[in-house]
């Protein structure tokens, strides 16, 4: 029996656009790995970590679109952001200052 479910063209375009951004990040950072995190009604967050330790993220309108984008990009996907994967992230002065400013009343980034 044939699959009668049609792919949503808008979702396909969104996944393709995100996949292109993921691939661009990967190319710029010597490769990349990622993890998809559910954000509730807002969709899903795709966290990317480059081989050079730089990181970034993208937000997809749904978990399914995020999964499809990561799959299309061809990067390695992790189920959770911990262990060896999390240890690859390099943080600098900006991140530490920003975290302290937000969470414990440290210096502001203004």
Residue pairs with C-beta under 8 A, 6 or more apart in sequence:
11 62
11 64
11 65
11 68
12 68
14 60
14 61
14 65
14 69
15 60
15 65
15 68
15 69
15 72
16 69
16 72
18 46
18 58
18 60
18 65
18 66
18 69
18 73
19 68
19 69
19 70
19 72
19 73
20 73
21 58
22 32
22 34
22 46
22 48
22 58
22 69
22 70
22 73
22 75
23 73
23 74
23 75
25 32
25 48
25 50
25 56
26 32
26 48
26 50
26 73
26 75
28 50
29 50
29 51
29 52
29 54
30 50
30 51
30 52
31 50
31 51
31 75
32 48
32 49
32 50
32 51
32 75
33 48
33 49
33 75
33 76
33 77
33 78
33 85
33 88
34 46
34 47
34 48
34 49
34 70
34 73
34 75
34 76
34 77
34 78
35 46
35 47
35 77
35 78
35 79
35 80
35 81
35 85
36 44
36 45
36 46
36 47
36 63
36 66
36 67
36 70
36 77
37 44
37 45
37 47
37 81
38 44
38 63
39 45
39 59
42 59
43 59
43 60
43 61
43 62
43 63
43 65
43 66
44 59
44 60
44 62
44 63
44 65
44 66
44 67
45 57
45 58
45 59
45 60
45 66
46 57
46 58
46 59
46 60
46 66
46 69
46 70
47 55
47 56
47 57
47 81
48 55
48 56
48 57
48 58
48 75
49 55
49 85
49 88
49 89
51 88
52 90
53 88
53 89
53 90
54 90
55 89
55 90
58 66
58 69
60 66
60 69
70 77
71 77
78 85
94 109
97 106
97 107
97 109
98 109
99 106
100 106
100 107
101 107
101 108
101 109
